[in-house]
Amino acid sequence: MAKVSVILPAAGAGTRFGAGRSKIFQPLCGRAVFLHALELFARRDDVVQMLLVVSSRDADELNGRFGDELRRLGAETVEGGTDRSGSVRNALSRIHDEAELICVHDAVRPCVGTEQIDAVFAAAERTGSAILACPVRATLKHSPDNVHVGQTVPRDGLWEAQTPQVFRGDILSAAYQTGLSATDDAELVQQLGHDVELVEGDARNIKITTPADLAIAECILGK
């Protein structure tokens, strides 16, 4: 069983949520969203470290309200960067030497199942790079002006990337040393020439972006 360090980026502004405060603090089934995500990994024997990357504007509230909970869960905090890549890069400087794999998981994805985490960890241990993703099943439309329907986009071979995204430590560190930009960790790793294995996830592994997502997550976790 490979030893894993988990990075949970939580430093985003969350402007699409529109609540006037960080969405990581939003209540979900009676607990802050980010605590649900931390607890997914805190009870695993293969996880040796959890790094919660937070914005400086949230640090006081986080430590004041949740300091005891973070210590109980064994989570450390890291100051975030100006963007997600900067936040992950800051966390990489704090990775324990014993960690063989590094898992990056959105702190606002509280609903991923244990079996999916098991599967993506196992794939990354085998291949060096793996991510959870779901085949796209909806009909996709491209709009040239964001008003009218243009082309229907073929969905064959299209997958929606999720997290966790898990990599051998040397691979992810090298990817972040390049200074290249990408939309997620997997793209950075691909730019180095590494293959990234797709592990089929679950549509219930949603990212909390809007208040509607929070309501959906309440239903998922409530069951």
C-alpha positions in Angstrom: 0.0 0.0 0.0 1.6 3.2 -1.2 1.8 6.1 1.3 -0.1 9.2 0.2 0.0 12.9 0.9 -3.3 14.7 0.1 -3.4 18.3 -1.0 -6.9 20.0 -0.7 -6.9 23.4 -2.5 -9.4 25.7 -0.7 -8.1 29.1 -1.5 -10.4 30.1 -4.4 -12.5 33.2 -4.2 -15.7 31.2 -4.9 -17.3 34.2 -6.8 -19.8 31.9 -8.6 -21.3 30.8 -5.3 -22.3 34.4 -4.5 -22.6 34.1 -0.7 -20.2 36.9 0.1 -17.9 34.5 2.0 -15.8 31.5 1.2 -17.9 28.5 0.1 -15.6 26.2 2.1 -17.4 27.4 5.2 -20.9 26.7 3.9 -22.9 24.3 6.1 -23.5 20.9 4.6 -25.4 18.4 6.7 -24.5 20.4 9.8 -20.8 20.6 9.0 -18.6 22.9 6.9 -18.1 21.6 3.4 -14.3 21.3 3.7 -14.6 19.1 6.8 -16.5 16.5 4.8 -13.7 16.4 2.2 -11.0 16.1 4.9 -12.8 13.3 6.6 -12.8 11.2 3.4 -9.0 10.9 3.8 -8.5 11.2 7.6 -9.7 7.7 8.3 -7.5 6.0 5.6 -4.4 4.0 6.7 -2.6 4.9 3.5 -2.8 8.7 4.0 0.1 10.0 5.9 -0.5 13.8 5.5 -3.3 16.2 4.7 -2.5 19.8 3.6 -5.5 22.2 3.4 -4.5 25.2 1.2 -6.4 28.3 2.3 -6.5 32.0 1.4 -5.0 34.5 3.9 -8.4 36.1 4.0 -9.9 32.9 5.4 -7.1 31.9 7.8 -8.3 33.7 10.9 -11.9 32.3 10.6 -10.6 28.9 9.8 -8.2 28.7 12.8 -10.7 30.4 15.1 -13.7 28.2 14.3 -12.1 25.0 13.2 -8.6 24.8 14.8 -9.5 22.0 17.2 -11.2 20.1 14.4 -8.2 20.4 12.1 -5.9 19.1 14.8 -8.2 16.2 15.5 -8.2 15.2 11.8 -4.5 15.7 11.6 -4.7 18.3 8.9 -2.1 21.1 8.3 -2.8 24.4 6.7 -0.8 26.0 3.9 -1.2 29.6 2.6 -2.7 29.7 -0.9 -1.2 31.3 -3.9 -2.7 33.8 -6.4 -4.3 30.9 -8.3 -4.9 27.2 -8.0 -1.5 26.3 -9.5 0.2 28.6 -7.0 -1.7 27.0 -4.2 -0.7 23.5 -5.2 2.9 24.6 -5.7 3.0 26.0 -2.2 1.7 22.7 -0.8 4.3 20.7 -2.7 7.0 22.4 -0.7 5.6 20.8 2.4 5.1 17.2 1.3 6.5 14.6 3.7 9.5 12.6 2.4 7.7 9.3 3.2 4.9 10.1 0.7 5.1 8.0 -2.5 1.9 9.4 -4.1 0.4 12.9 -4.0 -3.3 13.2 -4.3 -4.9 16.6 -5.2 -8.6 16.8 -4.3 -10.9 19.8 -4.4 -11.9 20.8 -0.8 -15.4 21.4 -2.1 -15.9 17.9 -3.5 -17.4 16.3 -0.4 -19.3 13.3 -2.0 -16.6 11.1 -3.6 -17.0 7.5 -2.5 -14.4 5.4 -0.8 -14.4 2.9 -3.6 -13.5 5.6 -6.1 -10.7 6.8 -3.9 -9.5 3.2 -3.6 -9.6 2.8 -7.4 -7.7 6.0 -8.3 -5.1 5.4 -5.6 -4.5 1.8 -6.9 -4.2 3.0 -10.5 -1.7 5.8 -9.6 0.4 3.3 -7.7 0.4 1.0 -10.7 1.0 3.7 -13.5 2.3 6.8 -11.8 -0.6 9.1 -12.8 -4.4 8.6 -12.6 -7.5 10.7 -12.3 -11.2 10.2 -11.6 -13.4 11.1 -14.5 -16.9 10.4 -15.9 -17.9 9.8 -19.5 -19.9 12.7 -20.9 -23.5 11.5 -21.5 -25.3 14.7 -22.1 -25.8 16.2 -25.6 -23.3 19.1 -26.0 -24.0 22.3 -27.9 -21.4 24.8 -29.0 -22.6 28.4 -29.1 -20.5 30.9 -31.1 -22.1 33.9 -29.4 -23.4 32.4 -26.1 -26.9 33.1 -27.3 -27.7 30.8 -30.2 -27.1 27.1 -30.7 -24.2 26.4 -33.1 -22.8 22.9 -33.6 -23.7 19.8 -31.7 -20.4 18.5 -30.3 -19.8 14.8 -30.6 -19.4 13.3 -27.1 -17.6 10.1 -28.1 -14.4 9.9 -26.1 -15.2 13.0 -24.0 -14.8 12.6 -20.2 -15.5 15.1 -17.4 -12.4 15.4 -15.2 -13.0 15.1 -11.4 -10.7 14.8 -8.4 -8.9 13.1 -6.8 -6.1 13.3 -9.2 -3.2 11.2 -8.0 0.5 11.1 -9.1 3.8 9.8 -8.1 5.5 12.5 -6.2 8.4 13.1 -8.5 6.1 13.3 -11.5 3.8 16.0 -10.0 6.8 18.0 -8.6 8.5 18.0 -12.0 5.2 19.1 -13.7 5.0 22.1 -11.4 8.6 23.1 -11.9 8.0 23.7 -15.6 6.1 27.0 -15.0 3.6 25.9 -17.7 -0.1 26.7 -17.2 -2.9 24.2 -17.3 -6.5 23.8 -16.3 -5.8 20.9 -13.9 -2.9 18.8 -12.6 -3.4 16.1 -15.2 -2.8 18.5 -18.0 0.4 19.7 -16.5 1.6 16.1 -16.1 0.7 15.3 -19.7 2.7 18.3 -20.9 5.7 16.5 -19.5 4.9 13.5 -21.7 3.4 11.2 -19.1 0.2 9.2 -19.8 -2.6 9.8 -17.3 -5.0 6.9 -16.7 -8.7 7.5 -16.5 -10.5 5.8 -13.6 -14.3 6.0 -14.1 -15.9 7.9 -11.2 -19.4 8.6 -10.2 -21.7 11.5 -11.2 -22.4 12.0 -7.5 -18.8 13.3 -7.0 -19.9 16.9 -7.6 -18.0 20.1 -7.0 -19.8 22.7 -4.9 -19.8 25.7 -7.2 -23.3 27.2 -6.7 -26.0 27.0 -4.0 -27.9 24.5 -6.1 -24.8 22.2 -5.9 -25.0 22.5 -2.1 -28.6 21.3 -2.1 -27.7 18.3 -4.3 -24.8 17.4 -2.0 -27.2 17.5 0.9 -29.4 14.9 -0.8 -26.4 12.7 -1.6 -24.9 12.8 1.8 -28.3 12.6 3.5 -28.7 9.1 2.0 
